[in-house]
Amino acid sequence: MRLSEFIRQNTPEIMARWEDYAREFLPPEQAIDKSSLRDNIAAFLKLLEERLDKAQHPPSDSATSCGDAAQVHAEHRFLSGFDSLEVLSEFVALRERLLNSWLGDRVPDKDEIVDVRNFNRVMDELISEALTKYSETETKARTLFLGTLIHDLKNPLNAISQAAQTLPAVGGLNDKQKHLACQIGKSSARINELVTALIDATRFRLGKGMPLNCALIGLGDIARDAIEELRSAYPHKEIRLSIEGDTSGYWDPVRCAEVVSNLTANAIQHGDEAPVEVRVTGSGEEVMIAVHNKGEPIPPEALVHIFDPLKSPPPKAKADKMSLGLGLFIARAVMMAHGGALSVTSTAEAGTTFCASFPRSGAGQHAGAASVH
């Protein structure tokens, strides 16, 4: 009996075994009905039959048809509390048990060997599709949870900040109380910055893009103001700024200031005692911002993931302990939204340089269109 015919004749038994195996992963207190445990196994088996009956079709044909069933199954399993290894185990068990039930102890003949090969190919496609979809669903769920959490933090945080600003104006506070109110205000402002960064990062992860409010500005002026703020925050660090050429263009001033601030703060935190150099150069159709620092170079293997907050190297001990490592990630997202680019080079001899290139023409056309994954 060919494998496709075996599946047709034994579908109810195969589905029952699938259900029993899947139930082994669930905790005793979690009740899931039979239809949920079997979910779309019938669609899997039907696809297997079709692929085995039409073995002459190329692998790419089945990849599309199998994809929907695998993705639906992965989403169902995620919502039911299965982890990715348990989903993988289901497919491995289905493969093993179905082949053992069909072949038993006999040696397969030539046609059956062809069936086994085709069956394994289709199962590999199903597993790949299912695990990819499971990973995407899990990532999106976590990002949505984070987005909801940080959004809900905004209201109580604003209330704390407002109270800290109001207390000194009410009067009747002694010097220590005024100092404490000032500290509360500064801390809440810093937390608000972190929450804002998390909101931005969450938007990018969800593919919502970067909203821009563009105007005709000079990047030289934006950089000058941002550097002055950083000099106040890091009074013991020398920051050198040079501006050359025409630095005007149509960009979002707030977002551009973020790029300068994030790149420069990163250079301060991870560089040595040498001055940090910031150069703004307007030439031709673009304006370039280059931020350079000396010190230990970024390892080549880390450069590949330097703009990914989940894979970038942890900050050094002297770096800001409240930093979430989102600065470079957000800077790249700002550049993408403006239609520009952010790159980095790092060697022991030359130091580390981040270069942000802003296209002067058509920059505002990219507003809100870019997303980072």
C-alpha positions in Angstrom: 0.0 0.0 0.0 1.4 3.4 -1.0 1.8 5.9 1.8 -0.9 8.3 0.4 -3.5 5.5 0.5 -2.4 4.5 4.0 -3.0 8.1 5.2 -6.4 8.2 3.6 -7.5 4.9 5.2 -6.1 5.7 8.6 -6.8 9.4 9.0 -9.0 9.1 12.2 -6.4 6.9 13.9 -3.5 9.3 13.0 -5.5 12.3 14.3 -6.2 10.5 17.5 -2.5 9.7 18.0 -1.7 13.4 17.3 -4.2 14.5 19.9 -2.8 12.1 22.5 0.7 13.2 21.9 -0.1 16.9 21.9 -2.0 16.5 25.2 1.2 15.2 26.9 2.7 18.7 26.7 -0.2 20.4 28.6 -0.2 21.0 32.3 -3.0 19.0 34.1 -5.0 22.1 35.0 -5.1 23.3 31.4 -8.2 22.0 29.6 -8.2 22.1 25.8 -10.9 20.4 23.7 -10.3 17.7 21.2 -10.8 20.0 18.2 -8.2 22.5 19.4 -5.6 19.8 20.0 -6.2 18.3 16.5 -6.8 21.8 15.0 -5.7 21.5 11.3 -4.1 18.1 11.3 -6.7 17.0 8.8 -5.4 19.7 6.4 -1.8 18.4 6.9 -2.8 14.9 6.1 -4.7 16.0 3.0 -1.7 17.9 1.8 0.5 14.9 2.4 -1.8 12.8 0.3 -1.8 15.2 -2.5 2.0 15.6 -2.6 2.6 11.9 -2.4 0.0 11.3 -5.2 1.7 13.9 -7.4 5.4 13.1 -6.7 6.4 14.6 -10.0 5.6 18.1 -8.8 8.7 20.2 -7.8 9.2 21.0 -4.1 8.3 24.7 -4.6 4.7 23.7 -5.4 4.1 22.2 -2.1 5.9 24.9 -0.2 3.1 27.3 -0.8 0.2 25.0 -0.2 1.8 23.6 3.0 2.6 27.0 4.3 -0.9 28.1 5.3 -1.6 25.0 7.3 1.7 25.1 9.1 1.2 28.8 10.0 -2.3 28.3 11.3 -1.1 25.4 13.4 1.8 27.4 14.8 -0.5 30.2 15.8 -3.0 27.8 17.5 -0.2 26.1 19.4 1.2 29.5 20.6 -2.2 30.6 21.9 -2.6 27.2 23.6 0.6 27.6 25.6 2.9 25.3 23.6 6.6 26.4 23.3 8.5 26.1 20.0 10.3 22.9 21.1 7.0 21.2 21.8 5.7 22.2 18.4 8.8 20.8 16.8 8.3 17.6 18.8 4.8 17.2 17.4 6.1 17.1 13.9 8.9 14.8 14.7 6.5 12.4 16.4 4.1 12.5 13.5 6.9 11.7 11.1 8.2 8.8 13.1 4.9 7.3 14.1 3.3 7.5 10.7 6.2 5.9 8.9 6.5 3.2 11.6 2.8 2.4 11.3 2.9 2.2 7.6 6.1 0.2 7.1 6.2 -1.8 10.3 9.3 -4.1 10.1 9.4 -4.6 6.4 12.0 -3.3 4.0 10.4 -0.7 1.7 10.4 -1.4 -2.0 11.4 1.1 -4.7 8.0 2.9 -4.9 7.8 3.1 -1.1 11.3 4.6 -0.9 10.1 7.4 -3.3 7.1 7.9 -1.0 9.4 8.2 2.1 11.6 10.8 0.3 8.6 12.9 -0.8 7.0 12.6 2.7 10.2 13.8 4.4 10.5 16.7 2.0 7.0 17.9 2.7 7.4 17.4 6.4 10.6 19.5 6.3 8.6 22.3 4.6 5.9 22.1 7.2 8.3 22.2 10.1 10.1 25.2 8.6 6.9 27.1 8.0 5.5 26.3 11.4 8.6 27.3 13.4 9.1 30.5 11.4 5.5 31.5 12.0 5.7 30.5 15.7 8.8 32.7 16.1 7.1 35.7 14.4 3.9 35.3 16.5 5.9 35.0 19.7 8.0 38.1 18.8 4.9 40.2 17.9 3.1 39.1 21.1 6.0 40.1 23.3 6.4 43.4 21.5 2.7 44.2 21.9 2.9 43.4 25.6 5.9 45.7 26.0 4.2 48.4 24.0 1.0 48.2 26.2 3.1 48.2 29.4 5.2 51.2 28.6 2.2 53.1 27.2 0.4 52.5 30.5 3.4 53.8 32.4 3.1 57.2 30.9 0.1 58.5 32.9 1.5 57.7 36.4 4.9 58.9 35.3 3.5 62.3 34.2 1.6 62.6 37.5 4.9 62.1 39.4 6.7 64.6 37.3 3.9 67.2 37.6 3.8 66.7 41.4 7.6 67.2 41.7 7.3 70.5 39.8 4.4 71.7 41.8 5.8 71.0 45.3 8.4 73.8 45.4 5.9 76.3 44.1 3.5 75.5 46.9 6.0 76.6 49.5 6.7 75.6 53.1 9.4 73.1 52.1 12.8 73.1 53.8 16.0 72.8 51.9 16.2 69.0 52.1 12.6 68.6 50.9 13.2 71.0 48.0 16.3 68.9 47.1 14.3 65.7 47.2 11.5 67.2 45.0 14.2 68.3 42.6 15.7 64.7 42.5 12.2 63.3 41.9 11.7 65.6 39.0 15.1 64.7 37.4 14.6 61.0 37.9 11.1 61.1 36.5 12.4 63.0 33.5 15.1 60.4 32.9 12.6 57.6 33.2 10.3 59.4 30.8 13.2 59.5 28.3 13.6 55.7 28.7 9.9 55.1 28.2 9.9 57.3 25.1 12.8 55.3 23.7 11.0 52.1 24.4 7.8 53.4 22.7 9.9 54.3 19.6 11.6 50.9 19.6 8.3 49.1 20.0 6.8 51.0 17.1 9.8 50.1 14.9 9.5 46.4 15.9 5.8 46.4 15.0 6.6 47.9 11.6 4.7 51.1 12.4 7.5 53.3 11.0 9.0 56.5 12.2 6.6 59.6 12.2 8.4 62.7 11.0 7.6 66.4 11.2 10.0 67.8 8.6 11.0 71.4 8.1 13.8 73.3 6.5 16.6 73.2 9.1 20.4 73.3 9.4 22.0 70.2 10.8 24.9 72.3 12.0 22.5 74.3 14.3 20.9 71.1 15.5 24.2 69.5 16.2 25.4 72.6 18.1 22.4 72.6 20.4 22.6 68.8 21.0 26.3 69.0 21.8 25.8 71.9 24.3 23.3 69.7 26.2 25.7 66.8 26.3 28.5 69.0 27.5 26.3 69.9 30.5 25.5 66.3 31.1 29.2 65.2 30.8 31.1 68.2 32.1 34.4 66.3 32.4 34.4 65.1 28.8 35.8 67.1 25.9 33.5 67.2 22.9 34.8 68.9 19.7 32.4 70.1 17.1 33.2 71.2 13.5 30.7 72.4 10.9 31.6 72.8 7.2 29.6 73.7 4.1 25.9 74.1 3.7 24.1 71.9 6.2 20.5 72.8 5.4 17.9 70.4 4.3 14.3 69.2 4.9 14.4 67.0 8.0 12.7 66.5 11.4 14.7 68.6 13.8 13.8 66.6 16.9 14.7 63.3 15.3 17.9 64.7 13.9 18.9 65.9 17.4 18.3 62.3 18.6 20.8 61.0 16.1 23.5 63.5 17.2 22.8 63.0 20.9 22.6 59.2 20.7 25.8 58.8 18.6 27.7 61.2 20.7 26.6 59.8 24.0 27.5 56.3 22.7 31.0 57.6 21.9 31.4 59.2 25.3 30.3 56.1 27.1 32.4 53.6 25.1 35.4 55.7 24.2 38.6 56.3 26.1 39.8 59.7 27.6 40.5 61.2 24.3 38.1 63.9 23.0 35.0 62.9 21.1 34.9 64.6 17.7 31.7 65.4 15.9 31.9 66.7 12.3 28.9 68.0 10.3 29.7 68.3 6.6 27.4 69.6 3.8 28.5 68.6 0.3 26.5 68.0 -2.8 23.3 66.3 -2.3 23.8 65.1 1.3 24.9 66.3 4.7 27.1 63.9 6.8 27.4 63.7 10.5 30.5 61.8 11.7 31.1 61.0 15.4 34.5 59.6 16.3 36.0 58.3 19.5 39.3 56.5 20.4 39.4 53.5 22.6 38.8 49.7 22.4 37.5 48.8 19.0 34.2 47.1 18.4 34.9 43.4 17.6 34.2 42.4 14.0 31.6 39.8 15.0 29.7 42.5 17.0 29.7 45.0 14.2 27.2 42.9 12.3 24.6 43.3 15.1 25.7 46.7 16.4 22.3 48.4 15.6 20.2 45.5 17.1 19.5 46.1 20.8 18.9 42.3 21.3 22.2 41.3 19.9 24.6 44.2 20.4 27.3 43.9 23.0 26.5 45.0 26.6 27.6 48.4 27.7 30.8 48.9 29.6 30.8 49.3 33.3 31.3 53.1 33.0 28.3 53.5 30.7 25.1 54.9 32.0 23.5 52.2 34.1 20.0 53.3 33.2 20.8 52.9 29.4 18.7 50.3 27.6 21.1 50.1 24.6 18.4 51.5 22.2 20.4 54.6 21.1 22.0 53.1 18.0 18.8 51.2 17.1 16.8 54.4 17.2 19.4 56.4 15.4 19.4 53.9 12.5 15.6 54.0 12.4 15.6 57.8 12.2 18.1 57.6 9.3 16.0 55.0 7.5 12.9 57.2 7.9 14.8 60.1 6.3 16.0 57.9 3.4 19.5 58.1 4.7 22.0 55.6 6.1 24.0 54.9 9.3 27.3 53.1 9.1 30.2 52.3 11.4 33.9 51.6 11.1 36.1 50.5 14.1 39.8 49.6 14.4 42.3 49.9 17.1 44.5 52.3 15.1 41.8 54.6 13.7 39.2 54.4 16.5 35.4 54.1 16.0 33.4 56.4 13.7 29.7 56.4 13.1 28.6 58.2 10.0 25.0 59.4 9.4 24.3 60.5 5.8 21.2 62.7 5.3 20.0 63.1 1.7 19.3 66.7 1.0 16.8 66.2 -1.8 13.5 64.3 -1.2 14.3 63.7 2.5 10.8 64.4 3.7 9.2 62.0 1.3 10.3 59.1 3.4 8.5 60.3 6.5 6.8 57.5 8.4 7.5 55.0 5.7 10.4 53.2 7.2 10.3 50.4 9.8 13.0 48.3 11.5 12.8 44.6 12.2 
